[in-house]
């Protein structure tokens, strides 16, 4: 069984709990990262869950060109970094090009590779060469076994600090499924495996030009993932998903977060007794 990755600043507990990557989809204003990170951090500390704050500084993958993409790269990155520094926790954000790797690495502890870019060799190598942890999301179009090549690209570039995240596999045009067999399959690649329990429920490419979701099933996917032995949980949460500027349809309302995490901790404790 993998332990919590040795990421600078991540809080270690004796609870044996999964680690958590959580936050809003995108930075909507400069105050948002610290406000949401503080809320999540208080719950995570109470439940003894190692916590990494997540927020995208810019959204490059949008259905429509008119969709909100960000408040400005440097402004957003600084606000994410401030949340991490203030709370003493690691932070993670997405990057979309090799040039962005060096920029974002100045502000965050983990660089996240979006699922649709997980085969981009130059992006993976650029992220690796920053020396930061690299969280690679499994492409919706790839089998779990195929992710070994993404892991190899990062390691061959001189960086062994790799995380893998499953966010489901396309099933038809506008739905995804999560194959829990992928968790142990990817763990055998020598990287901690995270389950993204919000994007796994995303319904992309809807006719109206925005992505849908099924947030009522977040708890179900999360419980199944913990029971299957995933090392970490990724989720996006927002105080008012209905009015979020990106991915509101599949984010967890923040007031439901503590109940969900408490349930997952109970399942984790039961899982630990079986190994």
C-alpha positions, -999 to +999 in steps of 0.1 A: +000+000+000+013+035-009+018+060+018+010+097+016+035+112-010+063+132+005+052+165-008+067+196+009+042+210+033+017+182+033+005+174+068+012+138+080-011+121+104-011+086+120-047+081+108-037+061+077-062+082+057-062+088+020-048+122+009-071+149-006-068+172-035-097+196-034-108+231-043-127+251-069-125+244-106-110+278-114-099+310-096-129+333-100-115+362-079-084+369-058-100+361-025-115+328-035-085+305-031-078+314+005-114+314+016-121+279+001-088+265+011-093+276+047-127+260+048-114+227+034-083+227+055-103+230+088-123+199+079-093+180+067-074+187+099-103+177+120-106+144+102-068+139+099-067+139+062-035+152+044-047+181+022-035+197-010-054+227-023-064+226-059-074+254-083-069+261-120-054+295-126-068+294-161-092+271-180-079+264-215-103+235-223-137+252-227-166+242-249-172+278-261-147+306-267-170+329-247-167+308-216-149+322-185-113+312-185-097+332-157-089+365-140-053+367-154-025+342-151-002+359-126-030+373-105-046+338-102-013+320-095-004+345-068-037+340-051-032+302-052+003+305-038-009+329-010-035+303+001-008+277+003+017+299+022-009+312+046-022+278+056+011+260+052-002+235+027+008+224-008-011+236-038-017+222-073-028+237-106-032+226-142-008+235-170-015+232-207+018+238-225+055+234-219+059+272-215+033+272-187+052+245-168+080+269-159+056+298-151+033+278-128+062+260-111+072+294-095+040+294-075+028+258-069+041+225-055+024+202-080+019+206-117-012+188-130-015+175-165-051+175-179-064+142-190-067+152-226-030+162-227-016+131-209+002+119-241+019+152-248+055+144-245+069+179-245+044+189-218+053+159-196+090+165-200+087+202-193+067+195-161+093+169-150+122+192-156+108+218-131+115+192-103+080+196-090+056+167-084+036+159-115+000+147-113-010+131-146-047+126-152-056+095-171-070+103-205-107+095-209-096+076-241-069+055-225-068+022-206-052+023-172-023+001-184-015+027-211-006+053-184+027+035-179+041+054-209+032+088-194+049+077-161+080+066-181+082+100-199+083+119-166+108+095-150+131+094-180+132+132-179+148+128-144+118+132-121+104+103-100+078+124-083+047+112-101+010+109-092-017+094-113-053+104-113-082+084-128-111+105-139-132+079-158-134+066-193-157+078-221-188+057-225-207+069-255-206+106-264-216+123-231-210+100-202-181+083-184-176+052-163-150+044-137-134+010-138-122+003-103-097-023-117-077+007-129-067+016-093-045-014-086-034-016-122-019+019-120-006+015-085+017-013-099+034+015-119+049+028-087+029+059-084+002+068-058-032+067-075-059+093-070-096+090-080-112+122-093-148+117-080-163+149-096-149+149-132-157+111-133-193+122-133-189+150-159-211+149-190-190+168-216-199+182-250-236+188-244-255+205-272-259+237-253-221+241-252-215+236-214-206+204-196-231+187-174-227+164-145-243+142-119-232+154-085-257+132-067-234+103-075-202+119-061-205+100-028-211+067-045-180+070-067-159+082-037-170+053-015-163+028-042-128+043-048-118+042-011-131+006-009-110-003-039-079+011-022-071+044-040-044+064-023-060+098-028-093+116-036-096+145-060-128+166-059-139+201-069-161+220-045-177+254-045-199+274-021-225+280-048-221+255-077-252+268-095-234+302-100-198+289-105-181+302-136-168+268-147-179+231-141-206+240-117-227+211-128-203+185-114-189+203-083-198+193-048-216+220-027-191+229+000-217+224+028-218+187+019-180+182+021-176+173+057-203+146+056-188+131+025-152+131+039-163+117+072-181+088+054-149+082+033-128+081+064-150+054+079-147+033+048-109+038+048-107+026+083-126-005+074-104-010+043-072-008+064-084-037+085-085-059+054-049-055+042 
